[in-house]
Amino acid sequence: MTMIEKFCPQVTAINEAGSIQSGIEAISKHAPDLVLLDVELDEGTGMDLLSKLKQYEFDVVFITAHNKYAVDAFKFSAIDFILKPIGVEDLLNAFQKAKANLTNKSLSKQLDILKESLSSLSVPDKKIVLKDSNAMHFVKVSDIIHCKAEGNYTEFYLSGKQKLVTSSMLKEYEAILEPFGFIRTHHSHLVNIKKIVRFDKADGGSLLLEENNEVPVSQT
C-alpha cells in the first residue's frame, strides 16, 4: 500500500483484505476499478475469490512469488502478473495498463449508448451522456425533469432530487431531447412534458413539475 501511495497519485482510494471472504465483502462495498490480487490468500487462492464472484467488471493484477500461476492468472483475463518482490517499474506498468483499459471501457460504454440512441428513438429508457467537471454520467432521459440555462452551462434536475451541471449550452440539449417530449417553456428552461403536474396562470404563468420543481412560462 505504501508503494502505491508514493508512486501512483492517480489512485483515489485504497482498501485491503486478507482472505477470500473479506475480499469479496470489500469488492462489494467499494466497487473498485482495479484489484491487486495475491494468488495465495487465507482459505484459498485469488482464483478461488474470482470464481466465487462469477462475474466482475474490475481489472485484475495478480501478485505472486511463483511463476507457475501465470497461466491460471491469464485464464481469468488478468491485465498483468507481477512477481514478488514487487518492483516500482512493474507496479507502474500495471497501473498504466489499468488506466488505459478503464479509458477504453468508458469510451466503449459511450459508443454503446450512442448506438442505442440511433437505433430506436421510441425506447423509454434511453440514456444520454452528461459530463460535469468530475465525471461522465449515463442518465436515463426519463429521469430528467427539466434543464435550466446558466450562461454557457446547463443545469439538469433529475428524479431523486439530483442535480448535474454541464459545460454545454441549453440549445445543444434541446436538439437531443426534443424527440423525447421536451419543450422550451422559456428561453432558459427545457421541460420534460411527462413531468408536468400543474400549470399556474398567476404571475405570468408557471409550471409545477414533479418533486416540486417550478419553472416559468413565457407569454409566447
KOLTOR-172390 format. One record per residue (C-alpha): x, y, z; chain. Coordinates in pm, 1 decimal, always signed. Layout:
REM KOLTOR-172390
> xx/yy/zz/chaine
> X/Y/Z/A
...
REM end
This chain:
REM KOLTOR-172390
> xx/yy/zz/chaine
> +0.0/+0.0/+0.0/A
> +286.3/+240.1/+84.6/A
> +435.3/+193.9/-262.5/A
> +100.3/+268.4/-428.2/A
> +51.4/+584.9/-221.1/A
> +403.7/+701.3/-308.2/A
> +421.2/+624.1/-679.5/A
> +57.4/+615.3/-801.3/A
> -100.2/+958.1/-728.1/A
> -388.9/+883.6/-965.5/A
> -529.0/+633.4/-714.6/A
> -804.6/+799.3/-510.6/A
> -885.2/+521.8/-261.4/A
> -713.6/+206.5/-135.7/A
> -864.4/-79.2/+64.4/A
> -709.5/-402.9/+190.6/A
> -842.3/-753.5/+258.3/A
> -656.9/-1066.9/+367.2/A
> -898.1/-1350.5/+292.8/A
> -1141.4/-1463.2/+25.5/A
> -1449.2/-1362.7/+226.4/A
> -1316.5/-1023.7/+336.5/A
> -1201.8/-963.9/-22.0/A
> -1549.2/-1034.7/-160.7/A
> -1704.0/-806.4/+101.5/A
> -1458.7/-524.8/+22.0/A
> -1520.8/-556.1/-351.9/A
> -1896.9/-548.4/-298.2/A
> -1871.3/-242.1/-73.9/A
> -1621.0/-30.3/-267.9/A
> -1677.3/-135.7/-634.1/A
> -1309.9/-91.6/-730.6/A
> -1173.0/-22.1/-1077.8/A
> -864.5/-234.9/-1010.0/A
> -788.6/-527.2/-775.7/A
> -429.9/-626.3/-694.5/A
> -486.1/-989.1/-605.3/A
> -231.3/-1205.6/-426.7/A
> -257.7/-1560.7/-555.8/A
> -215.9/-1709.2/-207.8/A
> -485.4/-1595.3/+37.1/A
> -620.5/-1725.0/+364.1/A
> -873.2/-2002.4/+290.3/A
> -759.1/-2045.9/-71.1/A
> -628.7/-1857.4/-375.8/A
> -705.4/-1540.9/-565.1/A
> -851.8/-1758.2/-840.7/A
> -1096.2/-1903.2/-586.2/A
> -1209.0/-1549.9/-498.7/A
> -1279.3/-1463.4/-861.8/A
> -1459.9/-1794.7/-914.4/A
> -1695.8/-1713.4/-626.8/A
> -1775.6/-1373.5/-781.6/A
> -1869.7/-1542.8/-1114.1/A
> -1873.0/-1208.7/-1294.5/A
> -1690.3/-882.6/-1227.4/A
> -1620.4/-552.0/-1403.6/A
> -1293.7/-450.5/-1237.6/A
> -946.5/-517.8/-1377.7/A
> -721.0/-769.9/-1202.9/A
> -344.9/-771.7/-1147.6/A
> -219.2/-1094.7/-989.8/A
> +73.6/-1084.5/-747.0/A
> +268.6/-1399.1/-652.4/A
> +610.7/-1537.7/-572.6/A
> +565.7/-1826.0/-817.8/A
> +573.4/-1814.3/-1197.3/A
> +369.4/-2135.8/-1212.7/A
> +47.4/-1939.2/-1156.8/A
> +91.3/-1718.9/-1467.2/A
> -123.2/-1934.5/-1696.8/A
> -404.2/-1952.4/-1440.0/A
> -388.7/-1575.3/-1394.1/A
> -443.0/-1501.7/-1760.5/A
> -727.4/-1752.3/-1778.8/A
> -908.5/-1501.1/-1558.3/A
> -825.1/-1218.0/-1804.1/A
> -574.6/-1052.7/-1572.6/A
> -425.4/-739.1/-1727.5/A
> -88.9/-808.3/-1562.2/A
> +105.6/-1056.3/-1348.8/A
> +366.1/-929.2/-1100.6/A
> +625.5/-1146.4/-930.7/A
> +738.9/-1075.7/-575.6/A
> +931.6/-882.7/-461.8/A
> +732.0/-608.5/-635.5/A
> +940.6/-352.8/-824.3/A
> +832.4/+6.7/-878.7/A
> +854.3/-24.7/-1258.4/A
> +635.8/-338.0/-1258.3/A
> +378.2/-162.1/-1040.8/A
> +371.1/+149.7/-1258.6/A
> +334.8/-59.4/-1575.9/A
> +40.9/-246.5/-1423.6/A
> -135.8/+76.8/-1328.0/A
> -71.1/+223.0/-1674.4/A
> -237.4/-81.5/-1832.0/A
> -531.4/-49.7/-1592.1/A
> -571.7/+320.3/-1673.0/A
> -572.9/+253.2/-2048.5/A
> -821.1/-29.6/-2004.0/A
> -1051.6/+190.2/-1793.0/A
> -1047.2/+460.7/-2061.8/A
> -1136.6/+204.2/-2328.4/A
> -1425.5/+76.9/-2115.9/A
> -1560.1/+430.1/-2075.0/A
> -1537.3/+502.1/-2447.9/A
> -1699.1/+167.2/-2523.2/A
> -1989.0/+248.2/-2291.8/A
> -2038.1/+586.4/-2459.8/A
> -2041.0/+419.2/-2801.2/A
> -2297.4/+164.5/-2682.0/A
> -2524.6/+445.4/-2565.4/A
> -2476.5/+630.4/-2894.5/A
> -2568.6/+315.6/-3091.6/A
> -2872.6/+268.4/-2870.8/A
> -2979.6/+628.5/-2931.6/A
> -2952.3/+589.7/-3307.1/A
> -3126.5/+252.3/-3322.0/A
> -3467.2/+345.8/-3182.6/A
> -3596.6/+675.9/-3054.1/A
> -3901.1/+505.6/-2903.9/A
> -3714.1/+314.0/-2631.2/A
> -3843.6/+452.6/-2296.5/A
> -3518.3/+401.5/-2103.2/A
> -3295.2/+580.6/-2348.5/A
> -2974.8/+720.4/-2194.4/A
> -2760.4/+1021.5/-2271.5/A
> -2409.3/+1102.7/-2151.1/A
> -2375.1/+1414.4/-1933.6/A
> -2025.3/+1529.6/-1843.5/A
> -1958.6/+1754.3/-1545.4/A
> -1623.3/+1870.1/-1405.3/A
> -1561.8/+1539.9/-1227.4/A
> -1711.8/+1253.9/-1427.9/A
> -1930.1/+1127.1/-1709.7/A
> -2284.2/+1035.7/-1608.0/A
> -2504.4/+794.6/-1802.4/A
> -2854.7/+930.7/-1739.5/A
> -3194.0/+793.7/-1840.0/A
> -3388.5/+1053.6/-2037.1/A
> -3698.8/+953.0/-1838.4/A
> -3521.1/+1066.6/-1517.1/A
> -3469.1/+1423.4/-1643.2/A
> -3733.1/+1660.4/-1502.9/A
> -3609.6/+1982.3/-1660.8/A
> -3296.7/+2167.1/-1775.5/A
> -3203.6/+2525.3/-1696.5/A
> -2962.5/+2751.0/-1883.2/A
> -2699.0/+2929.4/-1672.8/A
> -2482.7/+3124.5/-1915.4/A
> -2267.3/+2875.0/-2105.7/A
> -2365.4/+2599.0/-1862.6/A
> -2676.1/+2381.8/-1829.0/A
> -2822.4/+2257.4/-1500.9/A
> -3001.4/+1921.5/-1513.3/A
> -3265.2/+1848.7/-1247.6/A
> -3316.2/+1473.9/-1213.8/A
> -3551.5/+1240.9/-1030.7/A
> -3445.3/+1178.2/-672.5/A
> -3359.9/+1548.9/-626.9/A
> -3030.9/+1507.3/-809.6/A
> -2863.4/+1791.2/-997.7/A
> -2586.2/+1791.0/-1258.1/A
> -2412.8/+2089.8/-1416.7/A
> -2258.3/+2052.7/-1762.5/A
> -2042.1/+2292.7/-1962.1/A
> -2262.3/+2286.1/-2275.4/A
> -2535.3/+2533.9/-2364.9/A
> -2905.8/+2452.2/-2334.6/A
> -2969.7/+2479.3/-2709.3/A
> -2739.6/+2182.0/-2771.0/A
> -2951.4/+1962.1/-2544.2/A
> -3276.7/+2093.4/-2690.1/A
> -3198.2/+1926.2/-3024.5/A
> -3119.1/+1597.3/-2848.5/A
> -3415.3/+1590.9/-2608.9/A
> -3695.7/+1738.5/-2822.8/A
> -3781.1/+1399.0/-2983.1/A
> -3840.7/+1259.8/-2632.3/A
> -4112.6/+1508.7/-2540.6/A
> -3911.5/+1803.9/-2408.5/A
> -4038.6/+2156.6/-2477.7/A
> -3886.6/+2503.5/-2435.2/A
> -4128.6/+2677.7/-2198.1/A
> -3896.6/+2973.6/-2152.2/A
> -3568.0/+3087.0/-2308.3/A
> -3385.1/+2943.9/-2006.0/A
> -3589.0/+2628.4/-1944.5/A
> -3637.5/+2294.7/-2120.3/A
> -3909.3/+2075.8/-1965.7/A
> -3999.3/+1706.5/-1984.1/A
> -4374.7/+1722.3/-2050.9/A
> -4422.0/+1386.0/-1874.5/A
> -4308.1/+1552.3/-1551.1/A
> -4564.8/+1838.9/-1555.8/A
> -4802.1/+1836.4/-1258.6/A
> -4984.5/+2170.0/-1287.2/A
> -4995.8/+2492.4/-1488.8/A
> -5048.5/+2809.7/-1284.4/A
> -5168.1/+3119.1/-1471.4/A
> -5084.2/+3363.1/-1192.1/A
> -4786.2/+3598.9/-1217.7/A
> -4738.3/+3548.7/-1588.9/A
> -4761.9/+3169.0/-1580.6/A
> -4552.0/+2886.3/-1437.7/A
> -4533.7/+2508.0/-1441.9/A
> -4517.5/+2290.9/-1132.9/A
> -4317.3/+1978.3/-1210.9/A
> -4255.6/+1658.1/-1020.0/A
> -4054.9/+1685.1/-694.7/A
> -4173.1/+2047.9/-651.1/A
> -3967.5/+2187.0/-937.6/A
> -4119.2/+2510.9/-1067.9/A
> -4029.5/+2682.2/-1396.2/A
> -4160.7/+2997.3/-1563.3/A
> -4363.3/+3000.3/-1884.5/A
> -4303.6/+3279.6/-2134.5/A
> -4601.5/+3459.6/-2288.3/A
> -4508.0/+3343.2/-2635.3/A
REM end
